[in-house]
């Protein structure tokens, strides 16, 4: 896996040996093609960050800042080493995503939020995607013109969208990517 474009374009990224499902380069390219110039100057949040590939790609393409949230210590160390390797700067938070969301300050707004949650279920049998979409703290962290980019299994049905409106969805083999706007949003960062 590598950074596709921008200041760190072409640099290979390390990937944790276990517990991650890296976003394929063609999916990453499609996501960033859709985002276009919305990435430039954006504050980015990368949830279930894994290797940090999505947040690092955003930084490489001109995002102002990135926060990486990853619970696994090995993955957190790899994100830090990938930031050093690419000569980019970001904040790595080694903690559970839902704990982060519960305690994050809604004063810090993000223009782009990425999430590539595990396909398995939580310890309590919930699907991560469903739990994430029902979380009331997540839309509060999104800027009024921001977009939430979610990767999920194609056959996984979405819960009734109380907080989100689907702007765009696209399937790439075993991955479906959704671009979501918080219901309160009237305009999109994507043309």
Buried (B, 14 or more C-beta within 10 A) or exposed (E): BEBBBBEBEEBEBBBBEEEBBBBBBEBBBBBBEBBEEBBBEBBBBBBBBBBBBBBBBBBBBBBEBBBBBBBBEEBBBBBBBBBEBBEBEBEBBBEEBBEBBEEBEEEEBBBBBBBBBBBEEBEEEEBBBBBBBBBEBBBBBBBEBBBBBBBBEEEEEBEEEEBBEEBBBBEBEEBBBBBBBBEEBEEBBBE
